[in-house]
Amino acid sequence: MGNGPVRKANDSEINKEKSKEKNREIKTCQNLEKDPGFELLKRHISGNTGFNCEYYKEAHFRRRINVRVRATNSESYGAYLKLLKKDPQEYEFLLNTLTINVSEFFRNPETFRIIEKEVIPSLVKNRSGLFLRSIRIWSAGCAAGEEAYSLAILLHRTLKNDFKKYRIRIIGTDIDIQSLEKAKKGVYNQNSLKNLDSVTKERYFFKQGDNYQVIDEFKSITQFKNHDLISDPRIDHFDLIFCRNVMIYFKKEIQEQLQLNFCKNLEKGGFFIIGKSETLLGTASSFFRPYNTRERLYIKEI
């Protein structure tokens, strides 16, 4: 016997369902705000992953945690903690949510125009007269490597035939293991390359179906590794440091300490670039001279 005709929901019914879903989410968020299990969950995450929850702004951290709480239909932080203990794979989903990795080649193109026209030529000029022509760049919070490879493109376009005459090292660091593995492979989709013209794509990438593989020459000068900006040892002697849209999620005292550390990581006269929604804080601001305030570009003075 066949089934009867299926009635489609009308717009009014659909809107009611959406309204109910939204109300459920609001109620869940309100309940979580009062949930005493939040601190216990943070301690458990820190103890089992090495991800230090106390360094982050609580409002931001709570929002990111709540994404996974709602996604797993957990009614409370305690329920989510039980899920973590029962299903270790959830840690992977949680860390991916906590470490926001959104990037693309030449993200904020106007910033990269300044880097190409003024910063890279300055670095090359300062190194051209030395016996060892070395240029070291750090992409801190590198996500899947788009920023690091963007800098490699700028260096190659500037140096042209002299590219191999310089000892170039671009180091990308992050705490997201999956993103770092992607960076090492250097394979990206069309959306990641949306800021690149066809000439740049053809010169620096190999087409692989719908994806693009960065050329081996760039892979040889880049190094990607797991590194916690706060707790791991410093990495020194850089001419240019990018750390954009990373510090904004940390508490202010942590931001200031990181900025002081970056100052120590830079050579005198080195360039430091932060996100457009970020600012230099406290003592750190006295160690840098503004070079282009609009693009949040600074030079180490001391």
HELIX and SHEET records of a PDB file:
HELIX    1   1 ASP A   11  GLU A   33  1                                  23    
HELIX    2   2 PHE A   38  THR A   49  1                                  12    
HELIX    3   3 CYS A   53  TYR A   55  5                                   3    
HELIX    4   4 GLU A   58  ALA A   71  1                                  14    
HELIX    5   5 TYR A   77  LYS A   86  1                                  10    
HELIX    6   6 GLN A   89  LEU A   98  1                                  10    
HELIX    7   7 PRO A  109  ILE A  114  1                                   6    
HELIX    8   8 ILE A  115  VAL A  119  3                                   5    
HELIX    9   9 ILE A  120  SER A  128  1                                   9    
HELIX   10  10 GLU A  146  LEU A  159  1                                  14    
HELIX   11  11 LYS A  160  LYS A  165  5                                   6    
HELIX   12  12 ILE A  177  LYS A  185  1                                   9    
HELIX   13  13 GLN A  190  LEU A  193  5                                   4    
HELIX   14  14 SER A  198  TYR A  204  1                                   7    
HELIX   15  15 ASP A  216  LYS A  219  1                                   4    
HELIX   16  16 MET A  247  TYR A  249  5                                   3    
HELIX   17  17 LYS A  252  ASN A  265  1                                  14    
HELIX   18  18 GLY A  282  SER A  286  5                                   5    
SHEET    1   A 7 THR A 222  ASN A 226  0                                        
SHEET    2   A 7 ARG A 167  ASP A 174  1                                        
SHEET    3   A 7 SER A 134  ALA A 140  1                                        
SHEET    4   A 7 PHE A 238  CYS A 243  1                                        
SHEET    5   A 7 LEU A 266  ILE A 274  1                                        
SHEET    6   A 7 LEU A 297  LYS A 300 -1                                        
SHEET    7   A 7 PHE A 288  ASN A 292 -1                                        
SHEET    1   B 3 VAL A 187  ASN A 189  0                                        
SHEET    2   B 3 ASN A 211  VAL A 214 -1                                        
SHEET    3   B 3 PHE A 205  GLN A 208 -1                                        
END                                                                             
